[in-house]
Amino acid sequence: MNEKRELADRSDELLDELRYLKSTEELKRQQPISSQPFHELADEVAASSRRIFDIAQEQEALGDASPRSDVAIEDLSETG
C-alpha cells in the first residue's frame, strides 16, 4: 500500500476514533460521578485518547514520507 493510501486510511480511522471518543465521553457524563460505570467509561475515554494520539503520530510519519502532490486525503478517503 502506498503512503498516500495508508494516510487516507489512518485519517478515516482517526475520524472514527474521534466519534467513538465523543460518544463514550457523552455516556460517561450521564453516569453518577465515581460510580463503577463512570470509572469504566473514564478508562475507555483514556484508552481512546491514546489511540487517537497513536494514529496522529502515524499520520505525521506517513505525511512526511509521502511525495508532494495535488491529491487531498479526501480524494483517497473511503468516507470521501
Secondary structure, 3 states (H helix, E strand, C coil): CCHHHHHHHHHHHHHHHHHHHHHHHHHHHCCCCCCHHHHHHHHHHHHHHHHHHHHHHHHHHHHHHCCCCCCCHHHHCCCC
